[in-house]
């Protein structure tokens, strides 16, 4: 008896697309056994049909015509790995209109156009799955929607960009400055030729928009997420962080706070004995805090051909099982139907309250500490601890304060005033500190 089959089309035959083809070819029997249905990759569309990707496709499978794939009535599942906003958005919506299920790794697309796409999928009665869009091979999205779905989440904390994590890890371990480590990361292929999306936190903010929406059952406007990258961090700051007992990470932070949520991305000092602090190199890590589950940590490869292809094919497998069972979409894309989403405001950044690391570069003369402390006190900012190293250049010396909890608005106002003092040699550096990831 011939096994029933599901036909799949692939848009995008780049690095991740090549990994997906490898999974189809190497694990075909495993996929069929686990889905109880055969998965067939029948069409692949890419503008480049000549480059050797190291995998062989049957004649006629690869073509440049995406429209033929999207309109093929036999294809039930479309995998979108083009990336970017257009034509990815148009292709995904076209696939949905044609009654096809969609699997995508495109976090940027969903962060900006997710509501439109998810509503279209609900109306068409098809699934949109996107496990590979956050955390590479880490099954964080299915964990939030399925296994941890009975929890009210109070917080999420994520190291979600392998490029930034690699750079910060190297700066910590080798005591090298940002520019040198970035150049090395580019030479090794860990960073793009234009690394802006990674190092300025944009990629992480795209992912946080999805995770925060999933955890808190709300729509998070990517443009409202406070986003700050790592380009201003120096090896000196990482050394001071170590002296205070902290590790520096680019952290995505989501917190529930009454009828508001915090959603912010920025360099963050966390205690070095916390599990997230040990996530090094190109690895990603996500800490989820539920009211019944308590804290849950997931970590693994956050990017790369094989890890991301694994997540993509996990989604294809889940859809195949539903199709085989004749159940239709079982779990809404964002964990609950679009008309059941809550309406939470994003807390303005100037209202956030946390601890702060402040590094001043000052003239080496009497009375400097008193001047700075006086301005901080004026804005109700109290000092928890201080480091004033003996080493300095010429007449300048760094002074570092760790504050008690303070409001961002007050800290910004205090620094604006302090930076006007004649004893300040350069703009003060601010890094936020999270002491309790609960």
Buried (B, 14 or more C-beta within 10 A) or exposed (E): EEEEBBBBBBBBBBBBBBBBBBBBEEBBEEBBEEBEBBBBBBBBBBEEEEEEBEBEBEEEBBEEEBEEBBEBEEBBBBBBBBBEBEEBBEBBBBBBEBEBBBBBBBBBBBBBBBBEBBBBBBEBEBBBBBBBBBBBBBBBBBBBBBEBBEBEBBBBBBBBBBBBBBBBBBBBEEEBBBEBBBEBBBEEEBBEEEBEBBBBBBBBBBBBBBBBBBBBBBBBEBEBBBBBBBBEBBBBBBBBBBEBEBBBBBBBBBBBBEEBBBBBBBBBBBBBEBEBBEBBBBBBBBBBBBEEBEBBBBBBBBBBBEBBBBBBBBBBBBBBBBBEEEEEBEBBBBBBEBEEBEEBEBBEBEEBBBBBBBBBBBBBEEEBBEBBBEBBEEBEBEBEEEBBEEEBEEEBBBBBBBBEEBBBBBBBBBBEEBEEBEBBBEEBBBBBBBEEBE
